[in-house]
């Protein structure tokens, strides 16, 4: 995606926390929020990728903090530190997550639990801690944006992640209801197939070719596409958006089969017409 939609400076004076800012969607989001004027605290389990993100941002706008979002003491230290250094938190982006490709029958209890803890419990810990330590006490409320995924019909080979992300989306809806009285907006942004380095290198070639060959759009969704939507929701333009799940997936949630379907399309690239009697 080229160009920017939101004007630089529209988040001046705001402080944001972005988890998983060392690569992909997280890095693109950190850089976009910083471009808009927000001071960004980004966290992750490994400090080196976070420091690389910092090096790409305007000087002094981004800081990196090592934190495992599955550990409540580390999350509390992260939030307390951000408040001590910056005096406020206005935006939380729950981007950190992970999964591995496996048929459901081969996923062990430990493997399932690991993905649920990272994607669902980690999102809960971050959201609850920021809300109770910053958003609610300040009286200003805040914005929570949680990254999930499409398709919502079920992502094959990802039973653990599909379950976790569905939980996150419903969590955002419940919190949007309960915390509206505090001025807290809670939104899920659901990307489809994003051409991150992780997607292009982590999964088997056959899987990537299958998914890529059945996208509705000839283009992948980019990390920047997702980051700009997150920034929009977090900006003044998103003031009335809460309790929603916003797909950023070039139609991937609508269908995981390209049109015309393979093997059915004609020489002209369309579905053969029905033969009708004259």
C-alpha positions in Angstrom: 0.0 0.0 0.0 1.4 3.4 -1.0 0.7 6.7 0.7 -0.9 7.5 4.0 -4.5 8.3 4.8 -4.2 10.0 8.2 -2.4 13.3 8.6 0.8 13.4 10.5 0.3 14.9 14.0 -3.3 13.6 14.5 -2.1 11.6 17.5 0.2 14.2 19.0 0.5 13.9 22.7 -0.9 10.3 22.8 0.9 7.3 24.3 0.4 3.9 22.8 1.5 0.4 23.7 1.9 -2.1 20.9 2.7 -5.7 21.6 4.7 -7.8 19.1 6.2 -4.8 17.5 9.4 -6.5 16.2 8.1 -7.6 12.8 5.2 -7.7 10.4 1.9 -6.0 11.4 3.2 -5.0 14.8 6.2 -3.2 13.3 4.1 -1.5 10.7 1.7 -0.3 13.4 4.4 1.0 15.6 5.9 3.1 12.7 2.5 4.4 11.6 1.4 5.5 15.1 4.8 7.2 15.6 4.4 8.9 12.2 1.1 10.3 13.5 2.7 11.8 16.5 2.1 9.1 19.2 4.8 8.1 21.6 4.9 4.3 21.3 6.1 1.7 23.8 6.5 -1.6 22.0 7.0 -5.0 23.7 7.9 -8.5 22.8 9.8 -11.6 24.1 13.0 -10.8 22.2 14.5 -7.3 22.4 16.7 -7.4 19.2 13.8 -7.2 16.7 12.1 -4.4 18.8 15.3 -2.4 18.8 15.4 -2.7 15.0 11.9 -1.3 14.9 13.0 1.6 17.1 15.9 2.3 14.7 13.3 2.7 11.8 11.2 5.2 13.7 11.6 9.0 14.2 14.2 9.5 17.0 12.7 9.5 20.5 9.2 8.4 19.4 9.5 4.6 20.1 10.9 2.6 22.9 11.4 -1.1 23.3 10.6 -3.1 26.4 11.2 -6.9 26.7 8.0 -8.5 28.0 6.2 -11.8 27.8 2.5 -11.0 27.7 1.6 -14.4 29.2 3.2 -13.4 32.5 1.1 -11.1 34.6 4.0 -9.7 36.6 5.8 -8.7 33.4 2.7 -7.1 32.0 2.2 -5.1 35.2 5.9 -3.9 35.1 5.5 -2.9 31.4 2.4 -0.8 32.1 3.7 0.7 35.4 6.9 1.7 33.6 5.1 3.3 30.7 3.0 5.3 33.1 6.0 6.3 35.1 7.9 7.5 32.1 5.1 9.1 30.1 2.3 9.8 32.5 -0.5 8.4 30.5 -1.6 5.6 28.1 -4.2 6.3 25.5 -4.0 3.4 23.0 -3.4 -0.3 23.4 -2.8 -2.5 20.3 -2.8 -6.2 21.1 -0.9 -7.6 18.2 1.4 -10.2 19.7 0.4 -13.7 18.9 1.5 -17.0 17.3 0.5 -20.4 16.1 1.8 -23.4 14.3 0.3 -25.3 11.3 -1.0 -28.8 12.4 -4.0 -31.0 11.9 -6.2 -30.8 15.0 -5.7 -34.5 15.9 -2.0 -33.9 16.2 -2.1 -30.9 18.5 -1.0 -31.8 22.0 -2.6 -30.4 25.2 0.7 -28.4 25.7 0.6 -27.1 22.2 -3.0 -26.0 22.4 -2.5 -24.4 25.8 0.6 -22.5 24.5 -1.4 -20.9 21.7 -4.4 -20.1 23.8 -2.2 -18.5 26.5 -0.4 -16.3 24.0 -3.3 -15.2 21.9 -6.2 -15.1 24.3 -4.8 -14.9 27.9 -2.1 -12.5 26.8 -4.6 -10.2 25.2 -6.7 -10.4 28.4 -3.8 -9.6 30.7 -2.7 -6.6 28.6 -6.2 -5.2 28.2 -7.2 -5.6 31.8 -3.9 -4.2 33.1 -4.0 -1.1 30.9 -7.7 -0.5 31.6 -7.4 -0.8 35.4 -4.1 1.1 35.7 -4.5 3.8 33.1 -7.8 4.1 31.1 -10.2 3.9 34.0 -8.3 5.9 36.7 -7.5 8.7 34.2 -11.1 9.4 33.5 -10.2 9.8 29.8 -10.9 6.3 28.7 -8.9 4.9 25.8 -8.8 2.7 22.7 -8.1 -1.1 22.6 -7.4 -2.6 19.2 -6.8 -6.4 19.1 -5.5 -8.2 16.0 -7.3 -11.4 15.2 -7.7 -13.2 11.8 -10.0 -14.3 9.0 -11.6 -16.5 7.7 -14.2 -16.7 10.4 -15.6 -19.9 8.9 -12.5 -21.6 10.4 -8.9 -21.6 9.5 -7.8 -25.1 8.5 -4.7 -26.4 10.4 -5.2 -23.8 13.0 -7.7 -25.1 15.5 -5.9 -23.6 18.4 -5.5 -20.2 16.9 -9.0 -20.1 15.5 -10.4 -20.8 19.0 -8.2 -18.2 20.6 -8.9 -15.5 18.1 -12.7 -16.1 18.3 -12.3 -15.7 22.1 -10.5 -12.4 21.6 -13.2 -11.1 19.3 -16.0 -11.9 21.7 -13.9 -10.5 24.6 -13.7 -7.2 22.7 -17.5 -7.1 22.3 -18.1 -7.8 26.0 -15.6 -5.2 27.1 -17.0 -2.7 24.7 -20.4 -3.1 26.5 -19.1 -3.1 30.0 -16.5 -0.4 29.6 -18.5 2.0 27.5 -19.3 3.9 30.7 -15.5 4.5 31.1 -15.1 5.8 27.6 -13.1 2.8 26.5 -13.5 1.6 22.9 -12.7 -2.1 22.1 -12.3 -3.2 18.5 -11.0 -6.3 16.8 -9.2 -5.9 13.4 -9.1 -9.2 11.5 -6.4 -9.5 8.7 -6.6 -12.3 6.2 -3.5 -13.6 4.4 -0.8 -11.0 5.1 2.5 -11.3 3.1 4.7 -11.1 6.2 8.2 -12.7 6.3 6.8 -15.2 8.8 4.0 -16.3 6.4 6.3 -16.6 3.4 9.1 -18.5 5.1 7.6 -20.4 8.1 4.9 -22.6 6.5 5.4 -25.4 3.9 5.7 -24.3 0.3 2.6 -26.4 -0.7 0.5 -24.7 1.9 1.6 -21.2 0.8 0.9 -22.0 -2.8 -2.6 -23.4 -2.0 -3.6 -20.4 0.0 -2.1 -17.9 -2.4 -3.7 -19.5 -5.4 -7.2 -19.3 -3.9 -7.2 -15.6 -2.8 -10.0 -13.5 -4.3 -7.6 -10.7 -5.0 -4.4 -11.0 -7.0 -2.7 -8.9 -4.2 -1.9 -10.0 -0.7 -3.0 -7.9 2.2 0.0 -6.0 3.4 1.2 -5.2 7.0 0.7 -1.5 6.1 -2.9 -2.1 5.1 -3.6 -3.5 8.5 -1.6 -0.8 10.3 -3.5 2.0 8.7 -6.8 0.5 9.8 -5.5 0.1 13.3 -4.4 3.7 13.3 -7.7 4.9 11.9 -9.6 3.1 14.7 -7.2 4.6 17.3 -7.4 8.1 15.8 -10.2 10.7 16.4 -11.8 9.3 13.2 -12.5 6.1 15.2 -14.3 7.7 18.1 -17.6 6.1 17.4 -16.2 2.6 16.5 -16.5 0.0 19.3 -17.6 -3.6 19.7 -16.9 -4.2 16.0 -14.8 -6.7 14.1 -13.3 -5.1 11.1 -11.9 -7.3 8.3 -8.8 -6.2 6.5 -8.4 -9.1 4.1 -9.3 -8.3 0.5 -12.5 -10.4 0.8 -10.8 -13.5 2.2 -13.6 -13.9 4.9 -16.2 -14.0 2.1 -14.6 -16.9 0.3 -11.4 -19.0 0.3 -12.0 -20.1 -3.3 -11.0 -17.9 -6.2 -13.5 -17.0 -8.8 -14.0 -18.5 -11.4 -13.3 -21.8 -9.6 -10.3 -23.8 -10.9 -11.4 -26.5 -13.4 -14.8 -24.8 -14.0 -13.6 -21.6 -15.8 -13.9 -21.4 -19.5 -11.3 -20.3 -22.1 -12.4 -16.6 -21.6 -11.8 -16.9 -17.9 -15.5 -17.0 -16.8 -17.9 -19.6 -15.7 -19.5 -21.4 -18.7 -23.0 -20.2 -19.3 -26.0 -22.4 -19.0 -27.3 -23.9 -22.2 -30.8 -22.6 -22.7 -33.5 -23.9 -25.1 -34.4 -21.6 -27.9 
